[in-house]
């Protein structure tokens, strides 16, 4: 499979070299030192995405983008602005010309990759991972239950812009239709079905691919994550918990960890720490037979919910 081509436009050679170094393993990067050179290149060649610096001499990002949009190879190409400052007027002008995102410099490499992938997913070039789809659907469902209907509809329709399988997209289209009709209760019921369907699919796949791990090691890893929270290292704690989910920790512990991660992403560290302490106590005090019972009860609850809602 050929690499997707990214045209990087920046008057700073160091920035261009950094972008090329960060992206070259996944994409073919074409560096351009000025807007004028980039425009001439686009007369002859197609690219899949443009990273465009806003603050450039002679011809800035806005002027460059206007000319790009005026030629055949640049009408629909997705553009991400690179800007040293978050300027509202510039973002608005860029939005009118169809930019899909902007990144503030100096950029974080991980954030750069995530934003590029997000654009490609929205265009249907890359599929959305099921974990991300699950998180977005849960977010929309929370908005519905909180009666934030406009936000729920925006999130629901945004998901439909991504490449997802028909089993899920059909149901989500149904949800969007019901929200537009003002039928919120039915929309909540349908989105709940989607959440349960994805939850079952995710947990089934993870169970098959999970790595073996000793119960004592599970406790140690959770304890390290809890220590991070006590030291105000929220991100580090999330990383440790996400890593733990790669192992066969059982559906009960897995789902507790998933709830903790959700709380941490919402900055509710107090409740997250309480849940980690509780699961540590359970792992310490409950014999293996009791943990197995908890696992079976969790599985039974999931199966009942799945069969009663997915049709």
N, C-alpha and C positions, 0 to 999 in steps of 0.2 A: 504493500500500500504506500502510495506516494505521500510525503509529508505535505501538510498544508502550508501555504506560503504567506508569510507576514512581511509587509512592507513597513519598516521602521524609519520614521522621518524625524530627525533631530539635528540641530546645528552644532551640538556638542559631540565630538568624536568619542569622548570617554563614555557618555551615555549610550551611544550607539554600540560601542564595544561591549558594554555591560549587558545590554538587551540581547545582543547576539550570543554572548556567552551563556546567559541564563536560559535561552529558549532553543538553542541549536539542537539539543538532543531530541526534541519533540517536533520542531517546526523548521522549515527552511526560511531563514531570515534574510531579507534584502535590505541592507542599510543605505539610507540616503541622507546626505548632509544638508539638503535644502528642499523646500517645497517645489521649486522650479524643476530640479532634477527628478523629483518623484513624479511630477506631472508628465514629463517627457517619457519616463519609464512606462507609465500607465497607458500611453498612446500605443505601445507595442505589446505589453504583457498584462496578464491578469494576475491578481492576488486574491487571497481568501480573507485577509483582514489587514487593516492599516493601524499602526500605532503612530499617532501624530502629536508632536510637540506643539504647544500653543504659542509659547514665547520664543519666536525666531525673528532675527533681523530681516529687513528688506521685505520678506513675504511671511506674515505670521500664519498660525494654524488655521484661523478662520478664513483668511484669503485663500490659503492653499486648498482648504476643503471646498470652498465655493467653486474653484476651478476643477477640482476632482469630480464634483457632482455634475459638471457641465459636459463631461466626456463619457463615451460609451462604456469604457471599462471601469468607471468610477461611480456610476449612478447608484448602484445598489450595494457596493462593497461595504461591509461593516467597519466602523471607525471607533477607536478608543482614543480619547484625548489624554496626553501626558502633560500635566501642568504643575508648576512649582507652587502654585497657590490656588486655593479653592475660591474661584471668583464666580459669583452667581450669574453675572451678566454673560460671561464667557460660556458657561454651561448652558444657559438659555439659548444663546446664539448657536451653539453647537447642536443642541437638541432640534432646532429648526432645520438644521442641515442633516439631521439623521444620525448623530453619534449615538452609540449604544451604551457607552460608559465613559468614565474618566478616572484616571489614576493620578494621585498626588505624588510628586517627586520630593525627596528620594523615595523610591518605591520599595516595598517589601517583596522579595522574590516569590514567596508563597502566594501573596495576594495577587501579584502579576499573573501567575499561572491560573489561579482560580477565576479571575475576571475574564481572561481570554477564553477559558473553557466554558464559562457561563454564557458568553456570547455565542460560541459555536453550538452549545446545547439549545439555546433559544432559537437558533436558525435551523435546528434539526440535523446539523452536521454530526454532532456527537450525541449519543443517548444520555439521558439523565440517570445517574446511579440510583438504585432503589432506596438507599439510605437518605439521599437528598430529597427524592420524591416523597418519601414517607414524612420527612420533617416538614416539607412545604404543605402537604395535605393536612397534617395535624395542626399546623399553624392556622390554616384556613378554617378548620373545624372549630378551633378555640375562638376565633373571631365571630363565627356564627353563634356559638353558645353565649358569647358576651354581648350579642346584639350589635356587633360592629359589621353590619351587612355590607357596606360599601367596600371596606377593607377586605372582607372575605371574598367578595366577587372579583376584586382586582387580583388577589392571590390565586384564585381558582382559574381565572382566564389566563394568567401568566403561566401557570403550569401547562396549559394546553398549547402554549407556543413551543414547548419542548418535544423532543422525540421520545415518546413513551408508547407502550404497547396498547393495542386497541381495547383489551379487557379493562384497563384502567381509564384510558382517555374517554371511552364511551360513557362510563359512569360519571366521570368528572364533568363532561359536557351536560349530562343530565342535571347535575348539581347546579351548574351555572344557569341553566334554563329555569330551574325552579326558583333560584334566587331572583332572577329578573322578573319572574311572575309574582314575587312576594310570598312564595310558598316556602317559608323558612323552615318550618318543622319537617317537611318532607326532604328538604335539602340537607338538613342535619342528619336525618335518618340515612340518606343515601351516602353522605360523606363518611358517616360512621362505618358503613359497610366497606367502603374503600379502605379506610384505616385498618379495619380488622383483616381484610383480604391481604393488604400489604404486610401487615404484622405477621400473619401466618407464613407468607411466602418468604419474608426475610429470615424469620427464625428457623424455618425448615432448611434454607440454604446454609445458614451459619452453623447449624447443628452438624450437617454433613462435612463441612470443611474445617470444623473447629480443631484446634491443636490440643493434645492432652496436657493436663496440668494437675498437680497434687493439691488437695484441699488446703494444706498448710501454706502453699505458695500463693493461693488465691487470697488468703487472709493477709499475708505479707504485702502483696501488691496493693490491696485496698488500704492497708495501714499507711503505706507510703503516700497514696493519693490524699488521704485524710491529713497527713502531716503537711503536705503542700498547702492545703486549705488553711490550716492553722498559721501558716507563714505567708498568707496572702498571695499564694502562687496558684491562682485559679486556672490559668491556661495549662500549666504543667500538670495539674490534677486531672484536667480533661484528657490530656494526651495519655496519661497513665491508665485511665479508665477505659478509653477507647482501645488501647493496646490489649488490655485484659479481656475485652470482648472477643478477641480473636481466638480465645481458648475455650475449651469445653467446660464452662463454669456452671452449666445447668440453666434452664429457662428462668427459674425463680430469681437467682442471683443476677442473671443477665438483665432481666427486666427491672430489677431494683437499680442496677448500675445505669441503665438507660434513663430512668427517671431522674437519677442524680445528675447525669450529664445535662438533661433538659433544664434542671434547676440552675446549674452552673452557667449555662448559656444565657439564662435570664438574670444572672448575678444574684440569685438567692442562695448565697453560700451557707447561711445559718441552717436552713432546712436541709440542704444537701449534706452538710456535715453530720446532722442528726441521723439522717438515713444511713450514712456510711457507718456510724457508730452502732446503729441497730443491727445492720447486717453482719458486722464484725462480731457482735455479741452472739448472734444466732449461729454463726459459723463456729465460734468457740465453744458454746454450750450444747448445741444440738448434736446428738450422735448421727452417724451417717444415715441410719434408718429414718430418723426424723426429717433430715434434709430430703431424702428420697420421697417421703410422704408429701412434703411441701412442693416438690417438683411435680409429683403426680397430680396434686390438687390444682396447681397452676396450669398444667396441660389440660386437665379436665375442663377447667373454666374457659380456656381458650377454645377448645373444641366445641363446647356448648354454644359459645358466642358465635363461632364461625358458622356452624350448621344452622343456627336460628336466624342468621342475618344474610348470609351470602346465598343468593338464589341463582 
